Amino acid sequence: MEERLTNNMDIMSRNRSDNKSGQLLRCLLLASLVLLLACLPAPVHAAGQEGFCHDPSLEEDLKAFFLPPAGYLRRTSQGMCIAGNYIIYTRYSSDSTSTSYVVLDKEKGTVLGHYDFNTRHSNSLTYNPAAGHVVCVTNKHAYVLALEGSQLRMVADLTMPKNFCKVAYVAKKGGYYLGTSTEIFFSRDLKKFSRLFSVPKVAVNQGMASDGEYLYINWYRYQHNLIYKYSLEGKYLGSYSLDSSICREVEEIDFDSGRMYINVINSPSNGIYVTQNGHTLLAWKTEKEASCGEDGLMVSTCSRCGKRIEKVIPATGDHDLSGWGVIRAPGCLEEGLKGRVCKKCHKVFDQQYVPCTGHSFGSWKLKKKATAHSAGTAERVCQICHQVETRKIPAKGK
């Protein structure tokens, strides 16, 4: 028993020693990693023309934009959209008889005013910049509100053929994409509709938006939000997730200048949040230098999704011309060419033709003597192009 206890103590002593060695090794590895990261080029956060990062999580860049105080207008939020310089944000009453449309300054997030309309549940909003209209779809109605400055005015209440619960205006198509839970339709005037495609019902359907190039449909399951991305023709392209404790339920999304705006309810801090979700770019590298006559190219890679991003380096346009020189020497029967050449890009400028020189023949040489009965021949050769010219020598006769 005593021997076994001694052996166990020896093992414990060695384990403590091994643990200390392991901790020291981990500390050294961590310090080395910190030094290595410090030497790497800092990533650059990009948004806008590079598009949204395909990293499926949106939570990294999530920031609060407008958080109304508790009990704000004593209503619950539903639809939201970007409308020019403003954000239109709805708050509807518990009995759905009245909805307040709050107009926010898009840059500052300050309230510019609110306007009450009976648009019921007010599921989803979109903005048509060509007409200056905010459109709300809900309960088989489409409500059209004119945005005049920062003020809203109801101009139409249209009955819909289906219970559309989501809407997005797409400028490049010149019309509205409208959806039930599983079907997407298109309309230019909210009067005639054509069915485009179907989508699977993932969970509770919330809203729909477009960044001008794609459609995004958001779905909600308890504390789990998914945003599905589709082409405008209906091809599924992937999804984003929002499982943050900040955003327990996403009602509506919209896009502006490389940013996604998110309307959140039933969360610790309800309101509007924004995420760049742009690419996190590593240092730019020059792949091709720009010259005076040709664009160059810089490239980078997103450290999150691996996408290659390209950026054109404009051509300098400053040619460095040489003096006049022969580009192609004239031949005996072919014109030549002279001009000036850029020393950088080798493009030819101020081209002029040089007249052909004509042949420069040498003396005639006898190739075959003439006889009494047969003709002879003589030849001469051009000293420039080596063309041979032949002539006959008449027979001598009897």
Buried (B, 14 or more C-beta within 10 A) or exposed (E): EEEEEEEEEEEEEEEEEEEEEEEEEEEEEEEEEEEEEEEEEEBBEBBEEBBBBBBEBBBEBBEEBBBBEEEBBEBBBBBBBBBEBBBBBBBBBEEBEBBBBBBBBBEEBEBBEBBBBBBBBBBBBBBBEEBBBBBBBBBEBBBBBBBEEBEBEBEEEBEBEBEBBBBBBBEEEEBBBBBBBEBBBBBEEBEEBEEBBEBEEBEEBBBBBBBEEBBBBBBBEEBEBBBBBBEBEEEEEEBBEBEBEBBBBBBBBBBBEBBBBBBBBBBEEBBBBBBBBBBBBBEBEEEEEBBBBBEBBBBBBBBBEEBEBEBEBEBBEEBEBEEEEEBBEBBBEEEBBBBBBBEBBEBBEEEEEBEEBEBEBEEBEEEEEBEEEEEBBBBBBBEBEEEEEEEEBEEEEE
